Amino acid sequence: MPTALAEQEPTEPPEGPPQAAPLAPPRHTRRWLAQLPLTLVCLLLGALGAALWRIDGGRVGQDGLEGQSKQPNRAEILAQQLADSDAKLEEMRREIEQLRQSLKQYETAAAKDQSLAKEMHGALQQARIAAGLTAVEGPGIVVTLEDAALRAGAGEDQSPYVIHDVDLLQIVNELRAAGAEAIALNGQRLTATSELRCSGGVVRVNGISLVPPFDVRAIGSAKALAGALNLPGGVMEILRKFEIAVNVTLKSKVELPAADVAQSFRYLRVADVKPDQ
């Protein structure tokens, strides 16, 4: 073994044309190579997601078909609606029949009470006529009276030549006795509570002051009423002696108004009469 390393001689380059140094890859190639791992990862994730979607989509589709198979079809829905409508229609028919039966019962009850109601209405109407609360008409007479045109001489009494309340009262009484059913004096209907009296130079009836000429109208038998007034020695004969103008006219239709005010009662009460009395 030699004691010292011989000094190596420099190696001479081989003969031939000189070799070029290896070239570095372009810049864009280096960028693409750097992004290659990320691209591969994205591709793998996309493939995995597509596989999962196919699996889940198949399940969802199957579940949807099963759900649709459980839901009723249109024909079943329409059949159910028709059944419900028939049930409601039958219920309405029963209600209508019940209403018809109730109406028949009401009509029967009304028919039973109709005669009683008619009788009560007639009685009420008669009471209103008797009280003078209803305008009436019928055959009768019209009596007109006016003070005498003759004037008393000096120192003589003029009262026999004018119409007084007693004269009118005598005429009314004769008419009622002859069957007069209604009487009016100068448009004032005479009722059971009507007053007829002198007050100064006027005659008051129903609180109304009346002056001549007087117009007395009565409904009843015209001949009977006129005959009662024209009796010999009667009221008409006496009035004519004092030249008081009196005229009696028979009418086929006499109209009388209703009383202006109905009588109010402060003390009168309906008597409590027992059935056995």
C-alpha angles and dihedrals in degrees: 000000000000115000096228134033112252113239110258116239118229115266115241117229117253119262120256136064116329116260119237121239115256113269122237116238116262119269096249091049090054090051092051091049090052092052095045096090091051091049092051091051091051092050091051092049092049092051091049092050092050091052092050091048092054091051096046093040091056091052093048092049091050092049090049091053091048090050092049090049089055095051117086116252124237094267092056092048092050091047091053092048090050091051091050091049092051090051092051091046091052090050091051090050090054091050091050091051091051090051090050091053091049090050091052090052091050091048092050092050091047091050090053092050095041095085091048092047090049091051092048091049091051092049091049091050091051090050091051091051093048090049091051093241094127130061110242140188138192144120118313145108140289119217120194123192131183134176117265117268089219115100123210118247126247110302093010126120114254096194096089088062096055131068116254134193090256090059091053091045091054090052092049092048093050091050093050091047089053092055105268108170097195134011134190130187117205089336095313112122112226113227135174090275099041115125123214115190143131120260110182108307095342138071117234122213122174087350092304122120114231130190132189140313092067122204116200117188125186134179119217139074102344094207093047093048094047092046091053092054095046098051114136108267090013130135095276094053091051093050092049091054088065091048093248107159109246126174129177120196125186114222134192089208128029121177122207125187126229120260112275096225128025117230115260120207124216101171106018117102133175109263118244099233119181117229093242093054 
